[in-house]
Amino acid sequence: MASDPLYIDDAITIAGWELTEQFIRASGPGGQNVNKVATSVQLRFDARHSPSLPQRVKSNLTRIAGRRMTKDGVVVIEADRHRTQERNRADARDRLAEMIRRAAAPPPPKRKKTRPTKGSVERRLKAKANRSGIKKLRRSVGDD
């Protein structure tokens, strides 16, 4: 299944040869079967040298992946949530696809600068004057 391509969206498809799967023994549920069967999946994807990803997606993926990316630019996803190898394999591929979708999402629109309304400025100044008056009344009475 590692040789199957991973479809991200209409524009991005990761070839099967770019993905490397390694099966390791998992901890967690499964009883004594855990000690005998390698159900956990370690999916590796060299994002930095991938011809399938545009440069913008690569830089965003570096930020999104965080500690799941090695210094060499390889994204490592470990999946051991399920008890079977097939479900863990599918889970790892889904998690990688979702991470790349987030990296490929368009940036949010730029913020438009706005000015406060005249009424809100007047209300703020009036509130400040009221607060100032309250604090003046708290001062000690003396020769000013």
N, C-alpha and C positions, 0 to 999 in steps of 0.2 A: 504494500500500500504506500510505502515511501516513494515508490516510483510513480505513483499517481500525481498529476499536477494538483496544486492547491489554488482554487479559484477565489480571488478576493473580491473583485468587482469586474465591471465590463472592461476596464483598462488594465488591470493588474492580474496576472496569473503567474504563480511561482511554479517553475518546472520541478518535476519529481527528483531530478538529480541534485538539486540545490538543498534538499532536505535529507538529514541523516537521523535515523532512529536507532536508539540503543535501548535494550531491555535489561532492567536491573530488578533485583528483589525489592519488593515494597514492604513497608511497615503497615500496620493497621489491621483492619478486619480480614479474616480469611483463615484463622486458626493455624494449624500446622502446615497448611498448604502454602502459607506465606514463605516458609523456609525452603520450599522445594521449587516453586514456580516463579519465574521472573515476569511479573505482571506490570510493574511500573515502567513507564516509557520516558526516555530522555530524548526530546526532539531538538535538534540543532539546525540553525539556519544562519549562514554567513551573510548577514545583511549588508555589511560594508562593501563586499565584493560582488553582490548580486546584480546581474544584468537586468533583472525583472523589475527593479524598483527605481523610480526617478530620484534624483538627488534630494529634492525637498522631502520626500517620504523617508529617505534614509536618515536625514538629520532629525526629523520628528520622531522616528522610531528609536533613535539613540536616546532621546530625552524620555520617551514613554517607557521604554524597556527597563531603564534604571539598572538595578543590580542583576537583572536577568541577562544583561549583555556583558560579554567578557571584554577585556582590553583590546582584543583582536577584532571586535565587531561581530562576534558570533552570539546570536540570541539562543539561550538554552532554556527550554521549558520542560519541567518535570511534571508528569501527570501520574498520580497514584490514588486518585479519588475512588476509582471503581475496582472491582475484584477481578475483572477480565482484561486481558491484554488488548483486545479489540476496542473496548470502550475507552480505555486509557489512551490508546492511540488516536481515536477520534477526538477525544477531549483535548489532547495536546494540539492537534491540528486546528481545532476550532478556536482555541485560545490564541494561537499564533495569528490566525486569520483576523480575529477581532482586534488584536493589537495593531496589525498592519492597516486595518480599516480606520482605526482611530488616528493613525499617523497620516493617512491619506486624506482625511477630512479637510475641507477648505478652512482657512483661518476665519475667525469671527470677523464681522464687519467692524470697520474703524468707528470709534466713538465720535459722535458729533458734539462739538462744543456748544454749550448753551449758557445763557446768562440767567441769573435769578430775576424773577419778576419784580416790578417796582413794589407791589404789595408785600411780597415776602421780605424784601429788604427793610421796608418800613416796620413790619411786625417784629423783625429781629432787633432793630434799633430800639423799638418801644419796650421790648422785653428786657433788653440790656439796661435801659433807663430805669425800669421798675426795680430790677434786681439791685442796681446801684443805690436807689432810694432806700430799699430795705436795709442794705448794709450800712448806709449813713445813719439810720435810726439806731443801729446797734452800737455805734461808737460811744465812747464815754463822753459825758457832758462836761465841758470845761471851757476855759477861756480860749476861744479860737481867734 
